[in-house]
Amino acid sequence: MKHLTILVPEGENNLSSIVGTYKIFSRANACRNAAGKAEIFKIELAGVSDEVSFHGGLFTARPHTHIDNIQNTDLVIVPSLSHNYLHTTNLNGEIIEWIGRQYRNGAELASICTGAYLLAAAGLLDGKICSTHWSTAEQLKQLYPKVNVQTDKLITDEQGIYTNGGGYSFLNLVLYLIEKYYDRETAIFCSKVFQIELDRDSQSEFIIFKGQRSHNDELVKKAQEYLENALTDKLSVERLAASFAIGRRNFDRRFIKATGNTPVEYAQRVRIEAAKKAFETTRKNVNEVMYDVGYADMKAFREVFRRITGMSPLDYRNRYNKDAAA
């Protein structure tokens, strides 16, 4: 039998990702038992304290064992660190060292949402792809520049390390791992019992683009402000650069360094975010919204919208607008 460790780090964590993971893997074991097969995992919650409180002491978790009692494990689940992820990362040096030791001993690792910060702090994500909650991705990139953060991906799988996006998308990661360690039949059974959609691979439609402002380049901030307030203007990066008395190549370089996007990519994301809001809150059709956000070519609008959100404009409108759905 393999061994599964679900970590209970110090500090304020996301209890649902601990409990949900435990319940679904337990049900997968039960499914095997019912079919007359052996359980795949012995499941243990492990930490460095006898008890960890959540939500101001409203809930508590009592790990089965201390991490030092687990010399070898096959799979480690790192839960979401909730909103205080930087503080929680600083509290968990002992767990971070243990995670690194287990990986070097052959264990596979899976992080949920901001749990990726613990893997990054251990140096285990350097040179690897990684996903996390879209709202924390920029900070992860800045703190750990060797990590290839891909916010649009719901699940990543590389060299025995799995990461996933935010919120309750951890349910999809758990099903992914169950299919990998058990089989497709068990994953389908768990998806039906817990009513989780199988085979989701993107979190693009859930991303709210708020602009990348966590930098100190004032010229780029002014350019961002212009792009955010000139949705219907025909974009000329050459003219925009000239308005700041800077060459196009140097302007592009500074913009990419500050935001991670080219000026054109940034303008596209701003315009598509405006289109998403219009689809969600107005009765406008796709053509009307397209013109409102500065596009005149339906094919181009569809392509950019799908690339950024993973959906067509019409599908997005129908999903997120009650009137359109009706």
C-alpha positions as CSV (number, residue, x, y, z in Angstrom):
1,M,0.0,0.0,0.0
2,K,1.2,3.5,-0.8
3,H,1.3,6.3,1.6
4,L,-0.4,9.7,1.2
5,T,0.5,12.7,3.4
6,I,-1.9,15.6,3.5
7,L,0.0,18.4,5.2
8,V,-1.5,20.7,7.8
9,P,0.9,23.7,7.8
10,E,1.2,26.2,10.7
11,G,-0.8,29.4,10.4
12,E,-4.1,30.2,8.7
13,N,-4.8,27.7,5.9
14,N,-7.7,26.8,3.7
15,L,-9.5,24.1,5.7
16,S,-11.7,23.1,2.8
17,S,-8.7,21.9,0.7
18,I,-7.5,19.7,3.5
19,V,-10.9,18.2,4.3
20,G,-12.0,17.9,0.7
21,T,-8.8,16.1,-0.3
22,Y,-9.1,13.7,2.7
23,K,-12.8,12.9,1.9
24,I,-12.3,12.2,-1.8
25,F,-9.2,10.0,-1.4
26,S,-11.0,8.2,1.4
27,R,-14.0,7.6,-0.9
28,A,-11.7,6.4,-3.6
29,N,-10.3,3.8,-1.2
30,A,-13.8,2.8,-0.2
31,C,-14.7,2.4,-3.9
32,R,-11.8,0.0,-4.3
33,N,-12.9,-2.0,-1.2
34,A,-16.5,-2.3,-2.6
35,A,-15.0,-3.8,-5.7
36,G,-13.0,-6.3,-3.8
37,K,-9.7,-4.6,-4.5
38,A,-7.0,-3.4,-2.2
39,E,-6.9,0.2,-1.1
40,I,-4.2,2.3,-2.8
41,F,-3.3,4.7,-0.1
42,K,-2.9,4.8,3.7
43,I,-3.9,8.5,4.3
44,E,-2.5,10.6,7.0
45,L,-2.7,14.2,7.9
46,A,0.6,15.5,9.2
47,G,2.0,18.7,10.6
48,V,4.3,20.0,13.4
49,S,1.6,20.8,15.9
50,D,-1.0,18.7,17.7
51,E,-3.7,21.1,16.6
52,V,-4.1,23.9,14.1
53,S,-7.0,26.4,14.3
54,F,-8.8,28.0,11.4
55,H,-11.0,31.0,11.0
56,G,-10.2,32.5,14.4
57,G,-10.5,29.2,16.3
58,L,-13.9,28.4,14.8
59,F,-12.5,25.2,13.4
60,T,-9.5,23.0,14.3
61,A,-7.6,20.2,12.6
62,R,-5.8,17.6,14.6
63,P,-3.1,15.8,12.4
64,H,-2.7,12.1,12.7
65,T,1.0,12.5,13.2
66,H,4.1,14.7,13.3
67,I,6.0,15.0,10.0
68,D,9.1,13.6,11.7
69,N,7.3,10.3,12.1
70,I,6.9,10.0,8.4
71,Q,10.3,8.9,7.0
72,N,9.0,8.1,3.5
73,T,5.8,8.8,1.7
74,D,4.6,8.4,-1.9
75,L,2.5,11.5,-2.4
76,V,2.4,14.8,-0.5
77,I,-0.6,17.2,-0.8
78,V,0.2,20.8,0.2
79,P,-3.1,22.7,0.9
80,S,-4.0,26.3,0.0
81,L,-2.4,28.8,2.4
82,S,-5.4,31.1,2.2
83,H,-5.0,34.9,2.1
84,N,-2.0,35.1,4.5
85,Y,0.2,33.0,2.3
86,L,3.4,35.0,2.7
87,H,3.1,35.0,6.5
88,T,2.2,31.3,6.5
89,T,5.2,30.5,4.2
90,N,7.5,32.2,6.8
91,L,6.0,30.1,9.6
92,N,6.7,26.8,7.9
93,G,10.4,26.4,7.5
94,E,10.3,23.0,9.1
95,I,7.6,21.7,6.8
96,I,9.4,23.3,3.7
97,E,12.6,21.4,4.6
98,W,10.6,18.2,5.0
99,I,8.9,18.6,1.7
100,G,12.2,19.0,-0.1
101,R,13.6,15.9,1.7
102,Q,10.6,13.8,0.7
103,Y,10.9,14.9,-3.0
104,R,14.6,13.9,-3.0
105,N,13.6,10.6,-1.6
106,G,11.2,9.9,-4.5
107,A,7.8,11.3,-3.3
108,E,5.6,13.1,-5.6
109,L,4.2,16.5,-4.6
110,A,0.9,18.3,-5.3
111,S,0.2,21.8,-4.2
112,I,-3.2,23.4,-4.1
113,C,-3.6,27.1,-4.9
114,T,-1.1,29.2,-2.8
115,G,0.4,26.0,-1.5
116,A,2.7,26.5,-4.5
117,Y,4.5,29.1,-2.3
118,L,5.8,26.3,0.0
119,L,7.1,24.3,-3.0
120,A,8.7,27.5,-4.4
121,A,10.3,28.3,-1.1
122,A,11.9,24.8,-1.1
123,G,13.4,25.5,-4.5
124,L,11.4,22.7,-6.0
125,L,9.7,24.7,-8.7
126,D,12.8,26.3,-10.2
127,G,12.8,25.8,-13.9
128,K,9.4,24.1,-13.8
129,I,5.9,25.1,-14.8
130,C,3.5,26.0,-12.0
131,S,0.0,27.2,-11.5
132,T,-1.6,29.0,-8.6
133,H,-4.5,31.3,-8.0
134,W,-4.6,34.0,-10.7
135,S,-4.7,36.8,-8.0
136,T,-1.4,35.7,-6.5
137,A,0.5,34.8,-9.6
138,E,2.3,38.1,-10.2
139,Q,3.7,38.0,-6.6
140,L,4.9,34.4,-7.1
141,K,6.7,35.5,-10.3
142,Q,8.4,38.3,-8.5
143,L,9.5,36.4,-5.5
144,Y,10.6,33.3,-7.4
145,P,11.7,34.4,-10.9
146,K,13.1,31.0,-11.8
147,V,9.5,29.5,-11.6
148,N,7.6,29.3,-14.9
149,V,4.2,30.5,-13.7
150,Q,1.4,29.7,-16.1
151,T,-1.8,31.2,-14.6
152,D,-4.1,30.0,-17.3
153,K,-3.4,26.3,-16.5
154,L,-5.7,24.6,-14.0
155,I,-3.3,21.7,-13.4
156,T,0.4,21.3,-14.1
157,D,2.3,18.0,-14.1
158,E,6.0,18.0,-14.4
159,Q,8.7,15.7,-12.9
160,G,6.5,14.4,-10.1
161,I,5.2,17.8,-9.1
162,Y,1.6,18.8,-9.6
163,T,0.2,22.3,-9.0
164,N,-3.2,23.8,-9.6
165,G,-5.1,27.0,-9.7
166,G,-7.2,28.6,-6.9
167,G,-10.3,28.2,-4.9
168,Y,-12.3,24.9,-5.2
169,S,-10.4,23.9,-8.4
170,F,-8.4,21.6,-6.1
171,L,-11.3,19.2,-6.6
172,N,-10.2,18.8,-10.2
173,L,-6.6,18.2,-9.1
174,V,-7.7,15.5,-6.7
175,L,-9.6,13.7,-9.5
176,Y,-6.6,14.0,-11.7
177,L,-4.4,12.3,-9.1
178,I,-7.0,9.7,-8.4
179,E,-7.1,8.8,-12.1
180,K,-3.3,8.6,-12.1
181,Y,-2.9,6.5,-9.0
182,Y,-6.1,4.5,-9.1
183,D,-7.8,4.4,-12.5
184,R,-10.3,6.2,-14.7
185,E,-13.2,4.2,-13.4
186,T,-12.5,5.3,-9.8
187,A,-12.1,9.0,-10.9
188,I,-15.4,8.9,-12.7
189,F,-17.1,7.3,-9.7
190,C,-15.7,10.1,-7.4
191,S,-16.7,12.8,-9.9
192,K,-20.3,11.5,-9.8
193,V,-20.4,11.1,-6.0
194,F,-19.0,14.6,-5.4
195,Q,-20.5,16.1,-8.6
196,I,-17.2,17.5,-9.8
197,E,-16.7,18.1,-13.5
198,L,-14.0,15.9,-15.0
199,D,-11.2,16.9,-17.3
200,R,-11.2,20.7,-16.7
201,D,-7.8,22.0,-17.9
202,S,-8.0,25.8,-17.7
203,Q,-8.9,28.6,-15.2
204,S,-8.7,31.3,-17.9
205,E,-12.4,32.1,-17.8
206,F,-12.2,32.9,-14.1
207,I,-9.3,35.3,-14.2
208,I,-10.1,38.9,-13.4
209,F,-7.5,41.1,-15.1
210,K,-6.7,44.1,-12.8
211,G,-3.5,45.3,-14.5
212,Q,0.0,44.6,-13.3
213,R,0.9,47.6,-11.2
214,S,3.3,46.1,-8.7
215,H,6.3,47.8,-10.2
216,N,8.0,51.1,-9.9
217,D,8.3,52.3,-13.6
218,E,6.3,55.4,-13.6
219,L,6.5,55.8,-17.4
220,V,5.0,52.3,-17.9
221,K,2.3,53.1,-15.3
222,K,1.3,56.1,-17.4
223,A,1.2,54.0,-20.5
224,Q,-1.0,51.4,-18.7
225,E,-3.4,54.2,-17.6
226,Y,-3.7,55.3,-21.2
227,L,-4.3,51.8,-22.5
228,E,-7.0,51.2,-19.9
229,N,-8.8,54.4,-20.7
230,A,-8.6,54.4,-24.5
231,L,-10.4,51.2,-25.4
232,T,-11.8,52.4,-28.7
233,D,-8.7,54.2,-29.9
234,K,-6.7,52.6,-32.7
235,L,-3.6,51.3,-31.0
236,S,-0.2,52.5,-32.3
237,V,2.6,51.4,-30.0
238,E,5.0,53.6,-32.0
239,R,2.9,56.8,-31.3
240,L,2.4,55.8,-27.7
241,A,6.2,55.4,-27.3
242,A,6.8,58.7,-29.0
243,S,4.4,60.4,-26.7
244,F,6.8,59.5,-23.9
245,A,9.8,60.5,-25.9
246,I,11.2,57.0,-25.9
247,G,12.1,54.6,-28.8
248,R,9.8,51.7,-29.6
249,R,12.3,49.0,-28.7
250,N,13.2,50.5,-25.4
251,F,9.5,51.1,-24.6
252,D,8.7,47.5,-25.3
253,R,11.6,46.3,-23.2
254,R,10.5,48.4,-20.2
255,F,6.9,47.5,-20.6
256,I,7.6,43.7,-20.7
257,K,10.0,44.0,-17.7
258,A,7.4,45.8,-15.6
259,T,4.2,43.9,-16.5
260,G,5.2,40.6,-18.1
261,N,3.2,41.6,-21.3
262,T,4.0,43.5,-24.4
263,P,2.0,46.7,-24.8
264,V,-0.2,45.0,-27.5
265,E,-0.8,42.0,-25.2
266,Y,-1.7,44.3,-22.3
267,A,-4.1,46.3,-24.5
268,Q,-5.8,43.0,-25.5
269,R,-6.2,41.8,-22.0
270,V,-7.7,45.2,-20.9
271,R,-10.1,45.2,-23.8
272,I,-11.2,41.6,-23.3
273,E,-11.7,42.2,-19.5
274,A,-14.0,45.1,-20.5
275,A,-15.8,42.9,-22.9
276,K,-16.3,40.2,-20.2
277,K,-17.8,42.8,-17.9
278,A,-20.2,44.0,-20.6
279,F,-21.3,40.4,-21.4
280,E,-21.9,39.8,-17.7
281,T,-23.9,43.0,-16.9
282,T,-25.6,44.3,-20.1
283,R,-28.0,43.1,-22.7
284,K,-25.6,44.0,-25.6
285,N,-24.9,41.4,-28.2
286,V,-21.5,40.3,-29.3
287,N,-21.2,42.8,-32.2
288,E,-22.1,45.7,-29.9
289,V,-19.6,44.7,-27.2
290,M,-16.9,44.1,-29.9
291,Y,-17.2,47.7,-31.1
292,D,-17.3,49.1,-27.6
293,V,-14.0,47.6,-26.7
294,G,-12.2,48.8,-29.9
295,Y,-12.5,45.8,-32.3
296,A,-14.0,46.0,-35.8
297,D,-13.1,42.5,-37.0
298,M,-15.2,39.8,-35.6
299,K,-12.7,37.0,-36.4
300,A,-9.9,38.9,-34.6
301,F,-12.1,39.6,-31.6
302,R,-13.2,36.0,-31.4
303,E,-9.6,34.7,-31.6
304,V,-8.2,37.1,-28.9
305,F,-11.2,36.5,-26.7
306,R,-10.9,32.7,-26.9
307,R,-7.1,32.8,-26.4
308,I,-7.5,34.8,-23.2
309,T,-10.6,33.2,-21.7
310,G,-10.7,29.8,-23.3
311,M,-14.2,30.4,-24.5
312,S,-15.9,32.1,-27.4
313,P,-17.6,35.5,-26.8
314,L,-21.0,34.0,-27.3
315,D,-20.4,31.1,-25.0
316,Y,-19.1,33.4,-22.3
317,R,-22.1,35.7,-22.6
318,N,-24.5,32.7,-22.4
319,R,-22.8,31.3,-19.3
320,Y,-22.5,34.5,-17.3
321,N,-25.5,36.6,-18.3
322,K,-28.9,35.4,-16.9
323,D,-30.8,37.3,-19.5
324,A,-28.8,35.8,-22.3
325,A,-29.2,32.3,-20.9
326,A,-33.0,32.8,-20.6
